[in-house]
Amino acid sequence: MKRSDLIIDLAEEKNLSINDSDRIIRIILKEISDSLLLRQRAEFRGFGSFSVKVRDKRLGRNPRTGEVVNIDRKYLPHFKMAKDFYEKINWYFKIVKKIFSFFIFLSSSFFWW
């Protein structure tokens, strides 16, 4: 799903104009970005939380030459999925996998007879 798809879905679901839903999505993304820039968490109950992970300065190697290289400290955005959301997604894929394997079983047993 792209941002434009999200804007259209929000506009249709809540009977908003495209401009209004675009403004809402921009505000939400801006607030998440601003909180990460301040190294704060942005938490959405039932969905997950965004935070900043720090990778400390370290020594690395250039894989092509083998030369030792200094790697600076990095700040990376991190998303942790909420437990309910994780279970919901895994339940869905578990059901799809069972249905798919059942049809494969049926098709393979059909050819044995």
Accessible surface in RSA format (square Angstrom, percent):
REM  Atomic radii and reference values for relative SASA: ProtOr
REM  Chains: A
REM  Algorithm: Lee & Richards
REM  Probe-radius: 1.40
REM  Slices: 20
REM RES _ NUM      All-atoms   Total-Side   Main-Chain    Non-polar    All polar
REM                ABS   REL    ABS   REL    ABS   REL    ABS   REL    ABS   REL
RES MET A   1   168.90  87.5  82.76  54.8  86.14 205.1  73.49  62.5  95.42 126.4
RES LYS A   2   141.14  68.9 133.38  81.8   7.76  18.5  85.08  76.6  56.06  59.7
RES ARG A   3   105.08  44.1  91.94  46.9  13.14  31.3  41.42  56.6  63.67  38.6
RES SER A   4    56.45  47.7  52.22  69.7   4.23   9.7  43.16  91.9  13.29  18.6
RES ASP A   5    53.64  37.6  51.79  51.5   1.85   4.4  13.24  31.2  40.40  40.3
RES LEU A   6    76.68  42.7  76.68  54.9   0.00   0.0  76.68  53.8   0.00   0.0
RES ILE A   7    14.63   8.3  14.63  10.9   0.00   0.0  14.63  10.5   0.00   0.0
RES ILE A   8    78.48  44.7  78.48  58.5   0.00   0.0  78.48  56.5   0.00   0.0
RES ASP A   9    66.11  46.3  62.30  62.0   3.81   9.0  24.13  56.8  41.98  41.9
RES LEU A  10    41.55  23.1  37.52  26.8   4.03  10.1  41.04  28.8   0.51   1.4
RES ALA A  11     6.65   6.1   3.87   6.0   2.78   6.3   4.12   5.8   2.53   6.7
RES GLU A  12   124.82  71.7 102.38  77.5  22.44  53.4  49.57  95.9  75.25  61.4
RES GLU A  13   131.24  75.3 101.63  76.9  29.61  70.5  29.15  56.4 102.09  83.4
RES LYS A  14   129.51  63.2 110.74  67.9  18.78  44.7  62.33  56.1  67.18  71.6
RES ASN A  15   140.13  96.6 106.77 103.2  33.36  80.3  34.16  82.2 105.97 102.4
RES LEU A  16    62.40  34.8  45.52  32.6  16.88  42.4  49.82  35.0  12.58  33.9
RES SER A  17    59.51  50.3  44.40  59.3  15.10  34.8  50.30 107.1   9.21  12.9
RES ILE A  18    93.89  53.4  90.77  67.6   3.12   7.5  90.77  65.4   3.12   8.5
RES ASN A  19   108.46  74.8 103.70 100.2   4.76  11.5  15.31  36.8  93.16  90.0
RES ASP A  20    53.50  37.5  52.59  52.3   0.91   2.2   9.72  22.9  43.78  43.7
RES SER A  21     0.00   0.0   0.00   0.0   0.00   0.0   0.00   0.0   0.00   0.0
RES ASP A  22    30.86  21.6  30.86  30.7   0.00   0.0   5.05  11.9  25.82  25.7
RES ARG A  23   137.59  57.8 135.59  69.1   1.99   4.7  50.71  69.3  86.88  52.7
RES ILE A  24    66.09  37.6  65.05  48.5   1.05   2.5  65.96  47.5   0.14   0.4
RES ILE A  25    11.81   6.7  11.81   8.8   0.00   0.0  11.81   8.5   0.00   0.0
RES ARG A  26   131.61  55.3 126.24  64.4   5.36  12.8  44.25  60.5  87.35  52.9
RES ILE A  27    94.98  54.1  94.02  70.0   0.97   2.3  94.98  68.4   0.00   0.0
RES ILE A  28    77.93  44.3  73.60  54.8   4.33  10.4  77.56  55.9   0.37   1.0
RES LEU A  29    80.51  44.8  79.42  56.8   1.09   2.7  79.79  56.0   0.73   2.0
RES LYS A  30   123.65  60.3 117.18  71.9   6.47  15.4  95.83  86.3  27.82  29.6
RES GLU A  31   101.74  58.4  98.04  74.2   3.70   8.8  37.14  71.8  64.60  52.7
RES ILE A  32    22.29  12.7  21.63  16.1   0.67   1.6  22.22  16.0   0.08   0.2
RES SER A  33    57.08  48.2  53.22  71.0   3.86   8.9  26.66  56.8  30.42  42.6
RES ASP A  34    46.89  32.8  45.70  45.5   1.19   2.8  20.44  48.1  26.45  26.4
RES SER A  35    18.04  15.2  15.41  20.6   2.63   6.1  17.51  37.3   0.52   0.7
RES LEU A  36    29.68  16.5  25.03  17.9   4.65  11.7  25.37  17.8   4.32  11.6
RES LEU A  37   145.79  81.2 117.82  84.3  27.97  70.3 120.99  85.0  24.80  66.7
RES LEU A  38   125.51  69.9 103.63  74.1  21.88  55.0 108.55  76.2  16.96  45.6
RES ARG A  39   151.32  63.5 123.39  62.9  27.94  66.5  36.17  49.4 115.15  69.8
RES GLN A  40    99.78  55.8  93.43  68.3   6.36  15.1  30.20  64.3  69.58  52.8
RES ARG A  41   140.05  58.8 116.59  59.4  23.46  55.9  56.38  77.1  83.67  50.7
RES ALA A  42    13.41  12.3   7.36  11.4   6.05  13.8  13.41  18.9   0.00   0.0
RES GLU A  43    85.58  49.1  55.61  42.1  29.97  71.4  21.14  40.9  64.44  52.6
RES PHE A  44    78.83  39.4  73.76  45.7   5.07  13.2  77.84  47.2   0.99   2.8
RES ARG A  45   213.86  89.8 182.06  92.8  31.80  75.7  77.27 105.6 136.59  82.8
RES GLY A  46    46.57  57.4   0.00   N/A  46.57  57.4  24.50  67.2  22.06  49.4
RES PHE A  47    91.44  45.7  91.35  56.6   0.09   0.2  91.44  55.4   0.00   0.0
RES GLY A  48     4.53   5.6   0.00   N/A   4.53   5.6   4.53  12.4   0.00   0.0
RES SER A  49     9.86   8.3   9.18  12.3   0.68   1.6   2.82   6.0   7.04   9.9
RES PHE A  50    49.18  24.6  49.18  30.5   0.00   0.0  49.18  29.8   0.00   0.0
RES SER A  51    21.74  18.4  21.69  29.0   0.04   0.1  12.61  26.9   9.12  12.8
RES VAL A  52    35.30  23.2  11.25  10.2  24.05  57.9  11.25   9.8  24.05  65.2
RES LYS A  53   105.95  51.7 105.14  64.5   0.81   1.9  50.04  45.0  55.91  59.6
RES VAL A  54    68.90  45.3  39.13  35.4  29.77  71.7  39.13  34.0  29.77  80.8
RES ARG A  55   125.59  52.7 121.47  61.9   4.12   9.8  33.55  45.9  92.04  55.8
RES ASP A  56    92.17  64.6  83.06  82.7   9.11  21.5  27.68  65.1  64.50  64.3
RES LYS A  57   138.02  67.3 116.81  71.7  21.21  50.5  61.23  55.1  76.79  81.8
RES ARG A  58   120.95  50.8 110.79  56.5  10.15  24.2  58.51  80.0  62.43  37.8
RES LEU A  59   124.95  69.6 100.31  71.8  24.64  61.9 100.46  70.6  24.48  65.9
RES GLY A  60    11.58  14.3   0.00   N/A  11.58  14.3  11.01  30.2   0.57   1.3
RES ARG A  61   166.69  70.0 140.45  71.6  26.24  62.5  54.67  74.7 112.02  67.9
RES ASN A  62    50.86  35.1  46.37  44.8   4.49  10.8   8.05  19.4  42.81  41.4
RES PRO A  63   134.93  98.3  95.45  87.0  39.48 143.5 106.77  88.1  28.16 175.0
RES ARG A  64   223.56  93.9 187.28  95.5  36.27  86.4  69.84  95.5 153.71  93.2
RES THR A  65    92.68  65.9  54.75  55.5  37.93  90.4  62.68  84.2  29.99  45.3
RES GLY A  66    36.62  45.2   0.00   N/A  36.62  45.2  26.80  73.6   9.82  22.0
RES GLU A  67   109.98  63.1  99.86  75.5  10.12  24.1  38.27  74.0  71.71  58.5
RES VAL A  68    79.03  52.0  60.27  54.6  18.76  45.2  60.27  52.4  18.76  50.9
RES VAL A  69    62.30  41.0  58.50  53.0   3.80   9.1  62.30  54.1   0.00   0.0
RES ASN A  70    99.22  68.4  78.37  75.7  20.85  50.2  14.22  34.2  85.00  82.2
RES ILE A  71    41.77  23.8  38.81  28.9   2.96   7.1  41.77  30.1   0.00   0.0
RES ASP A  72   103.84  72.7  98.41  97.9   5.43  12.8  29.61  69.7  74.23  74.0
RES ARG A  73   130.10  54.6 111.19  56.7  18.91  45.0  24.22  33.1 105.88  64.2
RES LYS A  74    92.26  45.0  88.55  54.3   3.70   8.8  49.09  44.2  43.17  46.0
RES TYR A  75    94.29  44.0  69.78  39.7  24.51  63.8  60.49  45.5  33.81  41.7
RES LEU A  76    60.61  33.8  60.49  43.3   0.12   0.3  60.61  42.6   0.00   0.0
RES PRO A  77   103.00  75.1  82.02  74.8  20.98  76.3  82.70  68.3  20.30 126.2
RES HIS A  78    70.73  38.7  65.28  45.4   5.44  13.9  43.95  45.3  26.77  31.2
RES PHE A  79    73.24  36.6  50.49  31.3  22.75  59.2  50.49  30.6  22.75  65.1
RES LYS A  80   138.78  67.7 134.54  82.6   4.24  10.1  80.95  72.9  57.84  61.6
RES MET A  81    72.00  37.3  56.86  37.6  15.14  36.1  56.39  47.9  15.61  20.7
RES ALA A  82    23.29  21.4  14.04  21.7   9.24  21.0  23.29  32.8   0.00   0.0
RES LYS A  83   153.53  74.9 141.10  86.6  12.43  29.6  89.02  80.1  64.51  68.7
RES ASP A  84   100.82  70.6  93.74  93.3   7.08  16.7  27.51  64.8  73.30  73.1
RES PHE A  85    56.38  28.2  54.14  33.5   2.23   5.8  56.33  34.2   0.04   0.1
RES TYR A  86   125.60  58.6 125.60  71.5   0.00   0.0  81.89  61.5  43.71  53.9
RES GLU A  87    86.57  49.7  80.52  60.9   6.05  14.4  37.67  72.9  48.90  39.9
RES LYS A  88   145.54  71.0 138.18  84.8   7.37  17.5  87.52  78.8  58.02  61.8
RES ILE A  89    56.00  31.9  53.04  39.5   2.95   7.1  56.00  40.3   0.00   0.0
RES ASN A  90    59.26  40.9  56.51  54.6   2.75   6.6  21.22  51.1  38.04  36.8
RES TRP A  91   156.85  62.9 153.66  74.4   3.19   7.5 134.81  71.9  22.05  35.8
RES TYR A  92   123.49  57.7 123.49  70.3   0.00   0.0  81.07  60.9  42.41  52.3
RES PHE A  93   120.94  60.5 117.36  72.7   3.59   9.3 117.68  71.3   3.26   9.3
RES LYS A  94   119.48  58.3 113.86  69.9   5.62  13.4  60.97  54.9  58.51  62.3
RES ILE A  95    61.96  35.3  61.96  46.2   0.00   0.0  61.96  44.6   0.00   0.0
RES VAL A  96    65.78  43.3  64.37  58.3   1.41   3.4  65.23  56.7   0.55   1.5
RES LYS A  97   152.28  74.3 147.05  90.2   5.24  12.5  94.92  85.4  57.36  61.1
RES LYS A  98   125.12  61.0 120.42  73.9   4.70  11.2  73.76  66.4  51.36  54.7
RES ILE A  99    91.72  52.2  89.35  66.6   2.37   5.7  91.70  66.0   0.02   0.1
RES PHE A 100   130.09  65.1 127.33  78.9   2.75   7.2 129.90  78.8   0.19   0.5
RES SER A 101    59.20  50.0  54.01  72.1   5.19  11.9  40.00  85.2  19.20  26.9
RES PHE A 102   110.13  55.1 104.47  64.7   5.66  14.7 110.08  66.7   0.05   0.1
RES PHE A 103   121.07  60.6 117.27  72.6   3.79   9.9 117.78  71.4   3.29   9.4
RES ILE A 104    88.65  50.4  87.68  65.3   0.97   2.3  88.62  63.8   0.03   0.1
RES PHE A 105   126.86  63.5 123.03  76.2   3.83  10.0 126.69  76.8   0.17   0.5
RES LEU A 106    77.50  43.2  74.32  53.2   3.17   8.0  74.49  52.3   3.01   8.1
RES SER A 107    54.40  46.0  47.72  63.7   6.68  15.4  40.27  85.8  14.13  19.8
RES SER A 108    48.43  40.9  42.10  56.2   6.33  14.6  36.15  77.0  12.27  17.2
RES SER A 109    28.99  24.5  27.35  36.5   1.64   3.8  19.87  42.3   9.12  12.8
RES PHE A 110   148.96  74.5 138.07  85.5  10.89  28.3 142.98  86.7   5.98  17.1
RES PHE A 111   164.27  82.2 134.42  83.3  29.85  77.7 138.12  83.7  26.15  74.8
RES TRP A 112   212.58  85.3 183.00  88.6  29.58  69.4 165.06  88.0  47.52  77.1
RES TRP A 113   252.51 101.3 193.38  93.6  59.13 138.8 188.82 100.7  63.69 103.3
END  Absolute sums over single chains surface
CHAIN  1 A    10329.1       9050.2       1278.9       6447.3       3881.8
END  Absolute sums over all chains
TOTAL         10329.1       9050.2       1278.9       6447.3       3881.8
